[in-house]
Amino acid sequence: MYPNLRLWSVTRMRVALSKSRHKEAGSKQEMCRLLQSFGNGACRMTNTRKQLIAIEPINEEAAAQARQHIDQLTKPLGSLGRLETLAVQLAAMTGMAFPAVTPPGVIVFAADHGVATEGVSAYPQEVTAQMLLNLTRGGAGINVFARQIGALQKFVDVGVAVEVDAPGITKKRIKAASGNILREAAMTREEAESAIQIGMDTALEIVEEGAKVLIVGEVGIGNTTASSAILSALTGADPDEIVGRGTGLTDEGWQRKKAVVRKALALHRPDVDDPIDVLAKVGGMEIGAMAGAILGAASRRVPILLDGFIATVAALLAVRLQPEAADYLIGGHRSQEPGHAFVLKTLGKEPLLDLNLRLGEGSGAALAFPIVEAAARMVSEMATFASAGVSDR
């Protein structure tokens, strides 16, 4: 475990403060001192939560060095367009003017959703466990694309309804499926915090194994419903604007899905200023784990290449928990889900691809990775005018 990345809720902090005998216990300094007693890390204060997440600002000096070098390469200024911008962003994220991006790491988190019983998906809940098994056998779409780009791969069960025993599955189960958000909270606050922590830990593990860029994906029947509820809660977006057909719902199923999101939000009234409350009430364990993984990677200056709707909603959660994480995000692609374009715009990210995908699993991000690699290779492998003996105008 990595205590410097552990999240602590306001409730826990209030309990700790109530036990303090210092008169200044309510001050920010005392709160930070108490936070430090739980583990090492930077103390960051908000009005709704206390957290220990150390994410450094991007490195503007490395970005400037990369920009200067790119302008000396054997090409007209700016002629490689967004590839040049991406290379500068990679330099800023990694702190290296000549960034290394290989190998990438892919983590797929799996969990089930109680809301699947409400007919919000075209597939039954047992597909989650079946797909997790398929992942371990290398037969899923993300397996194919991950092999193509030479990615490290991890498959993590954080809450599949039926436990799957197979080599290649990392078991970090919180519980067997989230609660049906139409009738109860998805999980407790403690379970939501556990999901985030699991994601952080897993990201740090794959970074230690050598991953230079992180891709997070998911499998979980019902997770576009939970993601839509999270997005609506955090942004105030109307479900009619952001709820999509997911795995391919009929018109009737689509309308039912929108109604479920509306009713769940009305029932639970998640606190927009408290992302963990939103996650606990209407989210999912794999969504929380993805958010945690994004925070973990950003804390190590590892760029995160975003996949589809669910992964990007997880990124929004991460940014609401720690705003500095936003600077480490790259939009991989824009999916068919209407909410995906909305959340990308909310995060200020322009995707690299638009292929009408809606698979998830991290597949779209994996397909976009060669563009990221090309940007890094451009900086490190192209000749400059001076080295090639080419006249610069």
PEBEL-V951143 format. One record per backbone hydrogen bond with DSSP energy under -0.5 kcal/mol. NH is the residue of the N-H (numbers start at 1). CO is the residue of the C=O. E is the energy in kcal/mol with one decimal. If there is no record, write none. Layout:
# PEBEL-V951143
nh:NH co:CO e:E
nh:NH co:CO e:E
This chain:
# PEBEL-V951143
nh:3 co:1 e:-0.5
nh:5 co:2 e:-2.3
nh:6 co:3 e:-1.5
nh:8 co:50 e:-1.3
nh:10 co:48 e:-0.5
nh:13 co:9 e:-1.9
nh:14 co:10 e:-2.7
nh:15 co:11 e:-2.1
nh:16 co:12 e:-2.3
nh:17 co:13 e:-2.8
nh:18 co:14 e:-2.3
nh:19 co:15 e:-1.0
nh:19 co:16 e:-0.6
nh:20 co:16 e:-0.5
nh:20 co:17 e:-1.2
nh:25 co:22 e:-1.5
nh:26 co:23 e:-0.5
nh:27 co:24 e:-2.3
nh:31 co:27 e:-2.2
nh:32 co:28 e:-2.5
nh:33 co:29 e:-2.3
nh:34 co:30 e:-2.5
nh:35 co:31 e:-2.4
nh:36 co:32 e:-2.6
nh:37 co:33 e:-1.1
nh:38 co:34 e:-0.5
nh:38 co:35 e:-1.6
nh:39 co:35 e:-0.6
nh:39 co:36 e:-0.8
nh:44 co:42 e:-0.6
nh:44 co:51 e:-1.4
nh:46 co:49 e:-1.1
nh:50 co:8 e:-1.2
nh:51 co:44 e:-1.3
nh:52 co:6 e:-1.0
nh:53 co:42 e:-0.6
nh:53 co:51 e:-0.6
nh:55 co:53 e:-0.9
nh:59 co:92 e:-2.9
nh:60 co:58 e:-1.0
nh:63 co:59 e:-1.7
nh:64 co:60 e:-2.3
nh:65 co:61 e:-2.2
nh:66 co:62 e:-2.3
nh:67 co:63 e:-2.5
nh:68 co:64 e:-2.4
nh:69 co:65 e:-2.2
nh:70 co:66 e:-2.8
nh:71 co:67 e:-1.8
nh:72 co:69 e:-1.4
nh:73 co:70 e:-1.3
nh:74 co:383 e:-2.3
nh:75 co:73 e:-2.3
nh:79 co:76 e:-2.2
nh:81 co:78 e:-1.7
nh:83 co:80 e:-1.9
nh:84 co:80 e:-0.6
nh:84 co:81 e:-1.1
nh:85 co:81 e:-1.3
nh:86 co:82 e:-2.8
nh:87 co:83 e:-2.0
nh:88 co:84 e:-2.1
nh:89 co:85 e:-2.2
nh:90 co:86 e:-2.5
nh:91 co:87 e:-1.9
nh:92 co:88 e:-2.3
nh:93 co:89 e:-2.5
nh:94 co:90 e:-2.7
nh:95 co:91 e:-2.1
nh:96 co:91 e:-0.6
nh:99 co:97 e:-0.5
nh:105 co:213 e:-3.1
nh:106 co:152 e:-3.2
nh:107 co:215 e:-2.5
nh:108 co:154 e:-2.8
nh:109 co:107 e:-0.6
nh:109 co:217 e:-2.4
nh:110 co:156 e:-2.9
nh:111 co:219 e:-1.8
nh:112 co:159 e:-2.5
nh:113 co:221 e:-0.8
nh:114 co:178 e:-0.8
nh:116 co:113 e:-1.9
nh:117 co:114 e:-1.7
nh:118 co:115 e:-2.1
nh:119 co:116 e:-1.3
nh:127 co:124 e:-1.7
nh:128 co:125 e:-1.9
nh:130 co:126 e:-1.8
nh:131 co:127 e:-2.9
nh:132 co:128 e:-2.1
nh:133 co:129 e:-2.0
nh:134 co:130 e:-2.0
nh:135 co:131 e:-2.4
nh:136 co:132 e:-1.7
nh:137 co:133 e:-1.1
nh:138 co:135 e:-1.3
nh:139 co:134 e:-2.3
nh:144 co:140 e:-1.7
nh:145 co:141 e:-2.2
nh:146 co:142 e:-2.7
nh:147 co:143 e:-2.3
nh:148 co:144 e:-1.8
nh:149 co:145 e:-1.5
nh:150 co:147 e:-1.0
nh:151 co:146 e:-2.8
nh:152 co:104 e:-2.5
nh:154 co:106 e:-2.2
nh:155 co:168 e:-0.6
nh:156 co:108 e:-2.9
nh:157 co:155 e:-0.5
nh:157 co:170 e:-2.4
nh:158 co:110 e:-2.5
nh:158 co:156 e:-0.8
nh:159 co:110 e:-1.1
nh:163 co:161 e:-0.6
nh:166 co:164 e:-0.7
nh:169 co:166 e:-1.5
nh:170 co:155 e:-3.2
nh:170 co:168 e:-0.6
nh:171 co:169 e:-0.7
nh:172 co:157 e:-2.4
nh:172 co:170 e:-0.8
nh:174 co:158 e:-2.2
nh:175 co:158 e:-0.7
nh:177 co:159 e:-1.2
nh:177 co:175 e:-1.4
nh:178 co:112 e:-2.0
nh:179 co:186 e:-2.5
nh:181 co:179 e:-0.8
nh:183 co:180 e:-2.6
nh:184 co:180 e:-2.8
nh:186 co:281 e:-1.1
nh:187 co:280 e:-2.4
nh:192 co:188 e:-2.1
nh:193 co:189 e:-2.5
nh:194 co:190 e:-2.1
nh:195 co:191 e:-2.2
nh:196 co:192 e:-2.0
nh:197 co:193 e:-2.5
nh:198 co:194 e:-2.7
nh:199 co:195 e:-2.1
nh:200 co:196 e:-2.3
nh:201 co:197 e:-2.8
nh:202 co:198 e:-2.5
nh:203 co:199 e:-2.3
nh:204 co:200 e:-2.4
nh:205 co:201 e:-1.9
nh:206 co:202 e:-2.1
nh:207 co:203 e:-2.1
nh:208 co:204 e:-2.2
nh:209 co:205 e:-1.3
nh:210 co:207 e:-1.5
nh:211 co:206 e:-2.3
nh:212 co:103 e:-3.0
nh:213 co:103 e:-0.6
nh:214 co:303 e:-2.9
nh:215 co:105 e:-2.8
nh:217 co:107 e:-2.9
nh:219 co:109 e:-1.8
nh:223 co:220 e:-2.2
nh:226 co:222 e:-1.5
nh:227 co:223 e:-2.2
nh:228 co:224 e:-2.1
nh:229 co:225 e:-2.0
nh:230 co:226 e:-2.4
nh:231 co:227 e:-2.6
nh:232 co:228 e:-2.5
nh:233 co:229 e:-2.3
nh:234 co:230 e:-2.6
nh:235 co:231 e:-1.9
nh:236 co:232 e:-2.3
nh:237 co:231 e:-0.5
nh:241 co:238 e:-2.2
nh:242 co:238 e:-1.0
nh:243 co:239 e:-2.6
nh:248 co:245 e:-2.1
nh:249 co:245 e:-2.0
nh:254 co:250 e:-2.6
nh:255 co:251 e:-2.1
nh:256 co:252 e:-2.0
nh:257 co:253 e:-2.3
nh:258 co:254 e:-2.0
nh:259 co:255 e:-2.1
nh:260 co:256 e:-2.3
nh:261 co:257 e:-2.1
nh:262 co:258 e:-2.2
nh:263 co:259 e:-2.6
nh:264 co:260 e:-2.6
nh:265 co:261 e:-2.2
nh:266 co:262 e:-2.2
nh:267 co:263 e:-2.3
nh:268 co:264 e:-2.4
nh:269 co:265 e:-2.2
nh:272 co:270 e:-0.7
nh:274 co:271 e:-2.1
nh:277 co:274 e:-0.7
nh:278 co:274 e:-1.9
nh:279 co:275 e:-2.6
nh:280 co:276 e:-2.7
nh:281 co:277 e:-2.3
nh:282 co:278 e:-2.4
nh:283 co:279 e:-1.8
nh:288 co:284 e:-2.2
nh:289 co:285 e:-2.2
nh:290 co:286 e:-2.1
nh:291 co:287 e:-2.1
nh:292 co:288 e:-2.4
nh:293 co:289 e:-2.5
nh:294 co:290 e:-2.2
nh:295 co:291 e:-1.9
nh:296 co:292 e:-2.7
nh:297 co:293 e:-2.7
nh:298 co:294 e:-2.4
nh:299 co:295 e:-1.9
nh:300 co:296 e:-0.6
nh:300 co:297 e:-1.4
nh:301 co:298 e:-1.8
nh:302 co:297 e:-2.3
nh:303 co:212 e:-0.6
nh:303 co:301 e:-0.6
nh:304 co:328 e:-2.9
nh:305 co:214 e:-2.6
nh:305 co:303 e:-0.5
nh:306 co:304 e:-0.7
nh:306 co:330 e:-3.2
nh:312 co:308 e:-2.3
nh:313 co:309 e:-2.2
nh:314 co:310 e:-2.2
nh:315 co:311 e:-1.7
nh:316 co:312 e:-1.9
nh:317 co:313 e:-2.2
nh:318 co:314 e:-2.3
nh:319 co:315 e:-2.5
nh:320 co:316 e:-2.3
nh:321 co:317 e:-1.8
nh:322 co:318 e:-2.6
nh:325 co:322 e:-2.2
nh:326 co:323 e:-1.8
nh:327 co:324 e:-1.1
nh:328 co:325 e:-1.9
nh:329 co:326 e:-1.4
nh:330 co:304 e:-2.5
nh:332 co:306 e:-0.8
nh:332 co:330 e:-0.7
nh:333 co:307 e:-0.6
nh:334 co:353 e:-1.8
nh:335 co:333 e:-0.5
nh:336 co:357 e:-2.5
nh:339 co:242 e:-1.0
nh:340 co:337 e:-1.4
nh:341 co:337 e:-0.9
nh:342 co:338 e:-1.2
nh:343 co:339 e:-2.5
nh:344 co:340 e:-2.5
nh:345 co:341 e:-2.0
nh:346 co:342 e:-2.1
nh:347 co:343 e:-2.0
nh:348 co:344 e:-0.8
nh:348 co:345 e:-0.6
nh:349 co:344 e:-2.7
nh:351 co:349 e:-0.6
nh:352 co:331 e:-1.6
nh:353 co:332 e:-1.1
nh:356 co:334 e:-0.6
nh:361 co:218 e:-0.9
nh:363 co:360 e:-2.1
nh:366 co:362 e:-2.1
nh:367 co:363 e:-2.0
nh:368 co:364 e:-1.4
nh:369 co:365 e:-1.2
nh:370 co:366 e:-0.5
nh:371 co:368 e:-1.4
nh:372 co:368 e:-1.1
nh:373 co:369 e:-2.7
nh:374 co:370 e:-2.2
nh:375 co:371 e:-2.0
nh:376 co:372 e:-1.9
nh:377 co:373 e:-2.7
nh:378 co:374 e:-2.3
nh:379 co:375 e:-1.4
nh:380 co:376 e:-1.8
nh:381 co:377 e:-2.9
nh:382 co:377 e:-0.6
nh:382 co:378 e:-1.5
nh:385 co:72 e:-2.5
nh:388 co:384 e:-2.2
nh:389 co:385 e:-0.8
nh:390 co:385 e:-2.1
nh:393 co:391 e:-1.1
